[in-house]
Amino acid sequence: SMANRSCSIAPVHDASNLPIHPLGLQFVQELVKPPSEVSDYRSQVTGITAADLEGVTVDRQAVATRIQQLLTPDTVLVGHSLHYDLQALKLDHQPIIDTAMLFSYE
């Protein structure tokens, strides 16, 4: 269920396959290979397990490059706790809508 998954920015390999919302919004989801061993997946919050990352080969740099290709100065980036994603990707972008400011996890 989406209620227990984190909303994170990430790229896809082929932009022609992006799901497009009727209002023109693009939804992007991609798992990224961790650079080192993960000690706690926080599966109860993220919905991601070690098994989900088996075979994942996309690295941080590939994700950052793809996200940069999708962003323009007018792009509104929407996600949950986006500062973590942007920090991990070493990206800076405005404007954003961070759903962590609207909804809390309890």
N, CA, C and O atoms as a GROMACS GRO file, in nm:
protein
  424
    1SER      N    1   0.084  -0.118   0.000
    1SER     CA    2   0.000   0.000   0.000
    1SER      C    3   0.088   0.123   0.000
    1SER      O    4   0.194   0.124   0.062
    2MET      N    5   0.044   0.227  -0.069
    2MET     CA    6   0.123   0.350  -0.078
    2MET      C    7   0.130   0.422   0.056
    2MET      O    8   0.220   0.503   0.077
    3ALA      N    9   0.039   0.394   0.147
    3ALA     CA   10   0.039   0.463   0.275
    3ALA      C   11   0.166   0.435   0.355
    3ALA      O   12   0.208   0.518   0.435
    4ASN      N   13   0.226   0.318   0.334
    4ASN     CA   14   0.345   0.286   0.412
    4ASN      C   15   0.474   0.297   0.332
    4ASN      O   16   0.579   0.256   0.380
    5ARG      N   17   0.469   0.352   0.213
    5ARG     CA   18   0.590   0.370   0.132
    5ARG      C   19   0.634   0.514   0.139
    5ARG      O   20   0.552   0.605   0.152
    6SER      N   21   0.763   0.534   0.131
    6SER     CA   22   0.812   0.671   0.126
    6SER      C   23   0.798   0.722  -0.017
    6SER      O   24   0.805   0.643  -0.112
    7CYS      N   25   0.778   0.848  -0.032
    7CYS     CA   26   0.772   0.910  -0.164
    7CYS      C   27   0.909   0.969  -0.189
    7CYS      O   28   0.950   1.062  -0.120
    8SER      N   29   0.978   0.917  -0.287
    8SER     CA   30   1.114   0.963  -0.313
    8SER      C   31   1.132   0.995  -0.459
    8SER      O   32   1.072   0.932  -0.546
    9ILE      N   33   1.215   1.092  -0.485
    9ILE     CA   34   1.246   1.124  -0.624
    9ILE      C   35   1.349   1.026  -0.675
    9ILE      O   36   1.436   0.979  -0.600
   10ALA      N   37   1.340   0.994  -0.801
   10ALA     CA   38   1.436   0.906  -0.865
   10ALA      C   39   1.407   0.903  -1.014
   10ALA      O   40   1.297   0.938  -1.056
   11PRO      N   41   1.505   0.862  -1.095
   11PRO     CA   42   1.484   0.862  -1.240
   11PRO      C   43   1.434   0.728  -1.292
   11PRO      O   44   1.428   0.629  -1.220
   12VAL      N   45   1.399   0.729  -1.418
   12VAL     CA   46   1.370   0.606  -1.489
   12VAL      C   47   1.467   0.598  -1.606
   12VAL      O   48   1.529   0.698  -1.641
   13HIS      N   49   1.480   0.480  -1.665
   13HIS     CA   50   1.576   0.463  -1.773
   13HIS      C   51   1.527   0.518  -1.906
   13HIS      O   52   1.607   0.560  -1.990
   14ASP      N   53   1.395   0.520  -1.927
   14ASP     CA   54   1.339   0.563  -2.054
   14ASP      C   55   1.223   0.658  -2.026
   14ASP      O   56   1.116   0.615  -1.984
   15ALA      N   57   1.244   0.786  -2.049
   15ALA     CA   58   1.142   0.886  -2.016
   15ALA      C   59   1.014   0.868  -2.096
   15ALA      O   60   0.909   0.918  -2.054
   16SER      N   61   1.018   0.797  -2.208
   16SER     CA   62   0.896   0.777  -2.286
   16SER      C   63   0.798   0.686  -2.214
   16SER      O   64   0.680   0.682  -2.249
   17ASN      N   65   0.845   0.613  -2.112
   17ASN     CA   66   0.757   0.525  -2.036
   17ASN      C   67   0.709   0.586  -1.905
   17ASN      O   68   0.646   0.517  -1.825
   18LEU      N   69   0.739   0.714  -1.882
   18LEU     CA   70   0.696   0.776  -1.757
   18LEU      C   71   0.544   0.780  -1.750
   18LEU      O   72   0.478   0.818  -1.848
   19PRO      N   73   0.488   0.741  -1.636
   19PRO     CA   74   0.343   0.761  -1.622
   19PRO      C   75   0.314   0.910  -1.620
   19PRO      O   76   0.378   0.985  -1.546
   20ILE      N   77   0.219   0.953  -1.700
   20ILE     CA   78   0.186   1.094  -1.707
   20ILE      C   79   0.046   1.114  -1.649
   20ILE      O   80  -0.050   1.050  -1.693
   21HIS      N   81   0.036   1.200  -1.552
   21HIS     CA   82  -0.090   1.235  -1.489
   21HIS      C   83  -0.171   1.319  -1.588
   21HIS      O   84  -0.111   1.390  -1.669
   22PRO      N   85  -0.304   1.312  -1.584
   22PRO     CA   86  -0.384   1.393  -1.677
   22PRO      C   87  -0.353   1.542  -1.673
   22PRO      O   88  -0.376   1.612  -1.772
   23LEU      N   89  -0.303   1.592  -1.563
   23LEU     CA   90  -0.268   1.734  -1.554
   23LEU      C   91  -0.126   1.763  -1.601
   23LEU      O   92  -0.080   1.876  -1.590
   24GLY      N   93  -0.056   1.661  -1.652
   24GLY     CA   94   0.079   1.680  -1.703
   24GLY      C   95   0.188   1.652  -1.602
   24GLY      O   96   0.305   1.681  -1.628
   25LEU      N   97   0.153   1.598  -1.487
   25LEU     CA   98   0.252   1.567  -1.385
   25LEU      C   99   0.326   1.440  -1.421
   25LEU      O  100   0.266   1.347  -1.476
   26GLN      N  101   0.455   1.432  -1.392
   26GLN     CA  102   0.533   1.312  -1.416
   26GLN      C  103   0.563   1.245  -1.282
   26GLN      O  104   0.603   1.311  -1.187
   27PHE      N  105   0.543   1.114  -1.277
   27PHE     CA  106   0.574   1.037  -1.158
   27PHE      C  107   0.696   0.950  -1.189
   27PHE      O  108   0.697   0.878  -1.289
   28VAL      N  109   0.797   0.957  -1.105
   28VAL     CA  110   0.922   0.886  -1.130
   28VAL      C  111   0.956   0.804  -1.007
   28VAL      O  112   0.956   0.854  -0.895
   29GLN      N  113   0.985   0.677  -1.030
   29GLN     CA  114   1.024   0.590  -0.919
   29GLN      C  115   1.131   0.493  -0.966
   29GLN      O  116   1.115   0.425  -1.068
   30GLU      N  117   1.242   0.488  -0.892
   30GLU     CA  118   1.352   0.398  -0.925
   30GLU      C  119   1.426   0.362  -0.797
   30GLU      O  120   1.456   0.450  -0.716
   31LEU      N  121   1.455   0.235  -0.779
   31LEU     CA  122   1.538   0.195  -0.666
   31LEU      C  123   1.684   0.216  -0.703
   31LEU      O  124   1.723   0.197  -0.818
   32VAL      N  125   1.763   0.257  -0.604
   32VAL     CA  126   1.904   0.289  -0.626
   32VAL      C  127   1.990   0.193  -0.544
   32VAL      O  128   1.963   0.165  -0.428
   33LYS      N  129   2.095   0.143  -0.609
   33LYS     CA  130   2.188   0.053  -0.541
   33LYS      C  131   2.261   0.132  -0.432
   33LYS      O  132   2.326   0.232  -0.460
   34PRO      N  133   2.250   0.085  -0.306
   34PRO     CA  134   2.322   0.155  -0.198
   34PRO      C  135   2.473   0.145  -0.220
   34PRO      O  136   2.522   0.042  -0.267
   35PRO      N  137   2.547   0.251  -0.185
   35PRO     CA  138   2.693   0.248  -0.205
   35PRO      C  139   2.764   0.157  -0.106
   35PRO      O  140   2.879   0.120  -0.127
   36SER      N  141   2.696   0.120   0.002
   36SER     CA  142   2.754   0.031   0.102
   36SER      C  143   2.641  -0.053   0.164
   36SER      O  144   2.524  -0.035   0.130
   37GLU      N  145   2.677  -0.140   0.253
   37GLU     CA  146   2.580  -0.228   0.317
   37GLU      C  147   2.478  -0.146   0.396
   37GLU      O  148   2.514  -0.050   0.465
   38VAL      N  149   2.352  -0.184   0.387
   38VAL     CA  150   2.245  -0.116   0.460
   38VAL      C  151   2.223  -0.190   0.592
   38VAL      O  152   2.198  -0.311   0.592
   39SER      N  153   2.231  -0.118   0.703
   39SER     CA  154   2.213  -0.183   0.834
   39SER      C  155   2.068  -0.184   0.878
   39SER      O  156   2.028  -0.272   0.955
   40ASP      N  157   1.987  -0.088   0.830
   40ASP     CA  158   1.846  -0.082   0.869
   40ASP      C  159   1.767  -0.024   0.753
   40ASP      O  160   1.781   0.094   0.721
   41TYR      N  161   1.684  -0.106   0.691
   41TYR     CA  162   1.605  -0.061   0.577
   41TYR      C  163   1.485   0.022   0.617
   41TYR      O  164   1.420   0.084   0.532
   42ARG      N  165   1.454   0.024   0.748
   42ARG     CA  166   1.335   0.093   0.797
   42ARG      C  167   1.213   0.053   0.716
   42ARG      O  168   1.132   0.137   0.677
   43SER      N  169   1.202  -0.077   0.691
   43SER     CA  170   1.097  -0.132   0.605
   43SER      C  171   0.957  -0.092   0.650
   43SER      O  172   0.868  -0.077   0.567
   44GLN      N  173   0.937  -0.076   0.780
   44GLN     CA  174   0.805  -0.038   0.830
   44GLN      C  175   0.767   0.102   0.783
   44GLN      O  176   0.649   0.135   0.778
   45VAL      N  177   0.865   0.184   0.749
   45VAL     CA  178   0.840   0.320   0.700
   45VAL      C  179   0.852   0.326   0.549
   45VAL      O  180   0.766   0.381   0.481
   46THR      N  181   0.961   0.268   0.494
   46THR     CA  182   0.989   0.280   0.351
   46THR      C  183   0.916   0.178   0.266
   46THR      O  184   0.888   0.202   0.148
   47GLY      N  185   0.885   0.062   0.325
   47GLY     CA  186   0.826  -0.046   0.247
   47GLY      C  187   0.930  -0.120   0.164
   47GLY      O  188   0.894  -0.206   0.084
   48ILE      N  189   1.058  -0.087   0.181
   48ILE     CA  190   1.166  -0.147   0.102
   48ILE      C  191   1.242  -0.248   0.188
   48ILE      O  192   1.275  -0.221   0.304
   49THR      N  193   1.269  -0.364   0.128
   49THR     CA  194   1.343  -0.469   0.197
   49THR      C  195   1.471  -0.500   0.119
   49THR      O  196   1.490  -0.452   0.007
   50ALA      N  197   1.558  -0.579   0.180
   50ALA     CA  198   1.681  -0.621   0.112
   50ALA      C  199   1.649  -0.692  -0.019
   50ALA      O  200   1.719  -0.674  -0.119
   51ALA      N  201   1.544  -0.772  -0.019
   51ALA     CA  202   1.506  -0.846  -0.140
   51ALA      C  203   1.468  -0.750  -0.254
   51ALA      O  204   1.493  -0.781  -0.371
   52ASP      N  205   1.409  -0.636  -0.221
   52ASP     CA  206   1.371  -0.539  -0.323
   52ASP      C  207   1.493  -0.484  -0.397
   52ASP      O  208   1.483  -0.447  -0.514
   53LEU      N  209   1.608  -0.480  -0.330
   53LEU     CA  210   1.728  -0.421  -0.390
   53LEU      C  211   1.818  -0.523  -0.459
   53LEU      O  212   1.920  -0.487  -0.518
   54GLU      N  213   1.780  -0.651  -0.451
   54GLU     CA  214   1.860  -0.754  -0.520
   54GLU      C  215   1.853  -0.729  -0.670
   54GLU      O  216   1.745  -0.715  -0.727
   55GLY      N  217   1.968  -0.723  -0.733
   55GLY     CA  218   1.974  -0.702  -0.877
   55GLY      C  219   1.967  -0.557  -0.921
   55GLY      O  220   1.980  -0.529  -1.041
   56VAL      N  221   1.948  -0.464  -0.829
   56VAL     CA  222   1.944  -0.323  -0.864
   56VAL      C  223   2.086  -0.276  -0.897
   56VAL      O  224   2.178  -0.299  -0.819
   57THR      N  225   2.103  -0.212  -1.011
   57THR     CA  226   2.236  -0.168  -1.055
   57THR      C  227   2.246  -0.017  -1.072
   57THR      O  228   2.357   0.034  -1.091
   58VAL      N  229   2.135   0.055  -1.066
   58VAL     CA  230   2.137   0.200  -1.084
   58VAL      C  231   2.205   0.264  -0.964
   58VAL      O  232   2.168   0.238  -0.850
   59ASP      N  233   2.307   0.349  -0.990
   59ASP     CA  234   2.378   0.413  -0.880
   59ASP      C  235   2.334   0.558  -0.861
   59ASP      O  236   2.257   0.612  -0.940
   60ARG      N  237   2.383   0.620  -0.754
   60ARG     CA  238   2.346   0.756  -0.719
   60ARG      C  239   2.373   0.855  -0.831
   60ARG      O  240   2.290   0.941  -0.860
   61GLN      N  241   2.488   0.844  -0.894
   61GLN     CA  242   2.523   0.940  -0.999
   61GLN      C  243   2.427   0.930  -1.118
   61GLN      O  244   2.388   1.032  -1.174
   62ALA      N  245   2.390   0.809  -1.156
   62ALA     CA  246   2.295   0.792  -1.266
   62ALA      C  247   2.160   0.855  -1.232
   62ALA      O  248   2.096   0.917  -1.317
   63VAL      N  249   2.118   0.839  -1.108
   63VAL     CA  250   1.992   0.898  -1.063
   63VAL      C  251   2.001   1.050  -1.064
   63VAL      O  252   1.912   1.118  -1.115
   64ALA      N  253   2.109   1.104  -1.010
   64ALA     CA  254   2.126   1.249  -1.005
   64ALA      C  255   2.126   1.309  -1.146
   64ALA      O  256   2.065   1.412  -1.170
   65THR      N  257   2.195   1.244  -1.237
   65THR     CA  258   2.200   1.292  -1.375
   65THR      C  259   2.061   1.292  -1.438
   65THR      O  260   2.022   1.388  -1.504
   66ARG      N  261   1.988   1.185  -1.418
   66ARG     CA  262   1.854   1.174  -1.477
   66ARG      C  263   1.759   1.277  -1.417
   66ARG      O  264   1.680   1.338  -1.489
   67ILE      N  265   1.766   1.296  -1.286
   67ILE     CA  266   1.680   1.396  -1.223
   67ILE      C  267   1.713   1.535  -1.275
   67ILE      O  268   1.623   1.614  -1.303
   68GLN      N  269   1.842   1.566  -1.288
   68GLN     CA  270   1.882   1.697  -1.340
   68GLN      C  271   1.826   1.719  -1.481
   68GLN      O  272   1.791   1.832  -1.516
   69GLN      N  273   1.818   1.613  -1.561
   69GLN     CA  274   1.764   1.624  -1.696
   69GLN      C  275   1.614   1.654  -1.695
   69GLN      O  276   1.563   1.717  -1.788
   70LEU      N  277   1.544   1.611  -1.591
   70LEU     CA  278   1.400   1.632  -1.582
   70LEU      C  279   1.364   1.768  -1.523
   70LEU      O  280   1.255   1.819  -1.547
   71LEU      N  281   1.455   1.828  -1.445
   71LEU     CA  282   1.424   1.951  -1.374
   71LEU      C  283   1.453   2.074  -1.459
   71LEU      O  284   1.554   2.083  -1.527
   72THR      N  285   1.361   2.169  -1.451
   72THR     CA  286   1.382   2.302  -1.507
   72THR      C  287   1.359   2.400  -1.392
   72THR      O  288   1.311   2.359  -1.286
   73PRO      N  289   1.391   2.527  -1.411
   73PRO     CA  290   1.365   2.624  -1.303
   73PRO      C  291   1.217   2.632  -1.265
   73PRO      O  292   1.184   2.673  -1.154
   74ASP      N  293   1.128   2.594  -1.356
   74ASP     CA  294   0.984   2.600  -1.328
   74ASP      C  295   0.927   2.469  -1.274
   74ASP      O  296   0.809   2.463  -1.240
   75THR      N  297   1.009   2.364  -1.266
   75THR     CA  298   0.961   2.236  -1.217
   75THR      C  299   0.936   2.243  -1.068
   75THR      O  300   1.022   2.285  -0.991
   76VAL      N  301   0.815   2.201  -1.027
   76VAL     CA  302   0.784   2.190  -0.885
   76VAL      C  303   0.808   2.045  -0.846
   76VAL      O  304   0.739   1.955  -0.896
   77LEU      N  305   0.903   2.022  -0.760
   77LEU     CA  306   0.939   1.888  -0.715
   77LEU      C  307   0.855   1.854  -0.593
   77LEU      O  308   0.855   1.929  -0.496
   78VAL      N  309   0.784   1.741  -0.598
   78VAL     CA  310   0.696   1.701  -0.489
   78VAL      C  311   0.741   1.567  -0.435
   78VAL      O  312   0.769   1.475  -0.513
   79GLY      N  313   0.750   1.555  -0.303
   79GLY     CA  314   0.787   1.429  -0.241
   79GLY      C  315   0.782   1.440  -0.090
   79GLY      O  316   0.747   1.545  -0.036
   80HIS      N  317   0.817   1.333  -0.024
   80HIS     CA  318   0.812   1.328   0.122
   80HIS      C  319   0.954   1.334   0.177
   80HIS      O  320   1.039   1.252   0.142
   81SER      N  321   0.979   1.430   0.263
   81SER     CA  322   1.112   1.453   0.320
   81SER      C  323   1.216   1.467   0.210
   81SER      O  324   1.320   1.401   0.211
   82LEU      N  325   1.188   1.552   0.115
   82LEU     CA  326   1.273   1.570  -0.002
   82LEU      C  327   1.416   1.611   0.031
   82LEU      O  328   1.508   1.581  -0.045
   83HIS      N  329   1.436   1.678   0.143
   83HIS     CA  330   1.572   1.722   0.175
   83HIS      C  331   1.666   1.602   0.186
   83HIS      O  332   1.785   1.615   0.154
   84TYR      N  333   1.616   1.486   0.231
   84TYR     CA  334   1.701   1.367   0.240
   84TYR      C  335   1.739   1.319   0.100
   84TYR      O  336   1.855   1.285   0.074
   85ASP      N  337   1.641   1.316   0.011
   85ASP     CA  338   1.668   1.271  -0.126
   85ASP      C  339   1.763   1.367  -0.197
   85ASP      O  340   1.859   1.324  -0.261
   86LEU      N  341   1.736   1.496  -0.185
   86LEU     CA  342   1.822   1.594  -0.250
   86LEU      C  343   1.964   1.591  -0.194
   86LEU      O  344   2.061   1.605  -0.268
   87GLN      N  345   1.974   1.573  -0.064
   87GLN     CA  346   2.106   1.564  -0.001
   87GLN      C  347   2.181   1.440  -0.051
   87GLN      O  348   2.299   1.448  -0.085
   88ALA      N  349   2.113   1.326  -0.056
   88ALA     CA  350   2.175   1.202  -0.102
   88ALA      C  351   2.218   1.212  -0.248
   88ALA      O  352   2.321   1.157  -0.287
   89LEU      N  353   2.138   1.282  -0.328
   89LEU     CA  354   2.169   1.297  -0.470
   89LEU      C  355   2.265   1.413  -0.497
   89LEU      O  356   2.310   1.434  -0.610
   90LYS      N  357   2.296   1.489  -0.391
   90LYS     CA  358   2.382   1.607  -0.404
   90LYS      C  359   2.323   1.706  -0.505
   90LYS      O  360   2.393   1.759  -0.592
   91LEU      N  361   2.192   1.728  -0.491
   91LEU     CA  362   2.119   1.821  -0.578
   91LEU      C  363   2.057   1.931  -0.493
   91LEU      O  364   2.028   1.912  -0.376
   92ASP      N  365   2.038   2.046  -0.556
   92ASP     CA  366   1.967   2.156  -0.492
   92ASP      C  367   1.862   2.202  -0.592
   92ASP      O  368   1.892   2.226  -0.708
   93HIS      N  369   1.737   2.213  -0.546
   93HIS     CA  370   1.632   2.255  -0.636
   93HIS      C  371   1.522   2.327  -0.560
   93HIS      O  372   1.487   2.290  -0.447
   94GLN      N  373   1.470   2.430  -0.621
   94GLN     CA  374   1.352   2.502  -0.574
   94GLN      C  375   1.269   2.530  -0.697
   94GLN      O  376   1.327   2.552  -0.803
   95PRO      N  377   1.140   2.530  -0.692
   95PRO     CA  378   1.053   2.513  -0.576
   95PRO      C  379   1.023   2.366  -0.548
   95PRO      O  380   1.031   2.281  -0.637
   96ILE      N  381   0.990   2.338  -0.422
   96ILE     CA  382   0.951   2.204  -0.382
   96ILE      C  383   0.822   2.210  -0.300
   96ILE      O  384   0.790   2.313  -0.240
   97ILE      N  385   0.751   2.100  -0.299
   97ILE     CA  386   0.642   2.078  -0.204
   97ILE      C  387   0.679   1.952  -0.130
   97ILE      O  388   0.685   1.843  -0.188
   98ASP      N  389   0.704   1.966  -0.001
   98ASP     CA  390   0.746   1.852   0.082
   98ASP      C  391   0.627   1.806   0.164
   98ASP      O  392   0.582   1.877   0.254
   99THR      N  393   0.577   1.687   0.132
   99THR     CA  394   0.459   1.636   0.203
   99THR      C  395   0.487   1.605   0.348
   99THR      O  396   0.393   1.585   0.424
  100ALA      N  397   0.614   1.601   0.389
  100ALA     CA  398   0.646   1.582   0.531
  100ALA      C  399   0.596   1.701   0.612
  100ALA      O  400   0.569   1.689   0.732
  101MET      N  401   0.584   1.816   0.547
  101MET     CA  402   0.531   1.934   0.615
  101MET      C  403   0.379   1.927   0.628
  101MET      O  404   0.320   1.999   0.709
  102LEU      N  405   0.317   1.842   0.548
  102LEU     CA  406   0.171   1.829   0.549
  102LEU      C  407   0.122   1.709   0.628
  102LEU      O  408   0.017   1.714   0.691
  103PHE      N  409   0.199   1.600   0.623
  103PHE     CA  410   0.160   1.475   0.688
  103PHE      C  411   0.276   1.422   0.772
  103PHE      O  412   0.391   1.423   0.726
  104SER      N  413   0.248   1.375   0.891
  104SER     CA  414   0.353   1.320   0.974
  104SER      C  415   0.338   1.169   0.983
  104SER      O  416   0.228   1.116   0.973
  105TYR      N  417   0.450   1.102   1.003
  105TYR     CA  418   0.450   0.958   1.024
  105TYR      C  419   0.445   0.933   1.173
  105TYR      O  420   0.526   0.987   1.249
  106GLU      N  421   0.350   0.849   1.216
  106GLU     CA  422   0.342   0.816   1.358
  106GLU      C  423   0.342   0.668   1.377
  106GLU      O  424   0.336   0.620   1.490
   0.00000   0.00000   0.00000
